[in-house]
Amino acid sequence: MSLTHPARAGTAVAIWMTNGVPARLVHEGIRYRVTDTPTRLEDDEPELTYRLNLTGWRFQGTDDAGYSHMFDVRKSGEEWRLMRVYD
């Protein structure tokens, strides 16, 4: 697995939730279906004096052509932000 598109970290993405869990995502105009069980990301750095309370998700998304990426996304205000994309 390799990290892709590091320059795009922090860009807004559209996410649709089902029962509070990501089900679909649009990234760079491409729609992806979540094709695994999403993993919740939480601020679990014990050495931090002040918790950042960053929460988000890591999941695999597959487009209509069958190409998959692993996405890390976090909520920022009312928007979802892309943190990392892996091939």
N, C-alpha and C positions, 0 to 999 in steps of 0.2 A: 504494500500500500504506500503510495507516495502522496505528499502534499501537493495540491495544485492551486493555482490562482491566489497566492498569498497576498497579492496587491489588492484583491477585492475584499479582503477581510473588513468587516464593519458595514458592508453595503446592506441595504434593506432587502428583505425577501418577503414574499407573500406565503403564509402558511395557513392551511385549513386544518382544523382540529376535529377529531371525533372522540367524544367522551373524554376530553381534556388531553388527548394524545395526538401528535402530528399524524395526519393522514395523507396530505399532499403539500407540495411546495412548488413555487415558481421561482426559478433562478435564471437570470440572463434570458428571459423570455421563453424558457423551456419548462414544461410542466413535468413534475416527477411524482410518481406514486411512492409512498413509503412501503418498502417491501421487506421489512424486518420488524422486530419488536424494538421500538425506540427506547433508548437509555436516558434517564434523567441525568442532567449535569447540574451539580450543585457546588457552591463555594465551600470546599472542604479542606482548605489550606489551614492547618492548625497553627502555623507560626504567625498568622496575621493577627495583629492587635485588634483591628476593627474588621469584622466580617463584611465582605462586599455583598453578600446575599445574591450573587449571580446565579441565576438558574437558567437552564436551557435544555436542549435535547441533542442527542447524537442518534442518527438513523441513516439507513441506506435508502436512497431514492433511485428509482428506475424510470427512465423516460419511455416514450412510446416505441422507440427503436430498440429497446432492450439494453441500453447503455446505463450502467449504474455508477453512482458516486456515494461516498459516505459524507454526510453533512453534520457540522456542529453549528447550532444556532442558539442565540440567546435573546431574551426579551430586553428591549431598551425602551422604556416608556411604553407607548402603545404599539411600537413597531418590533418586528423580529429582525435581528441582524445576523448576517452570516459571519461566523468566526473562522471556520476552516472548511475546506473541501478536499476530500481525498479521492484518488482514483482507485 
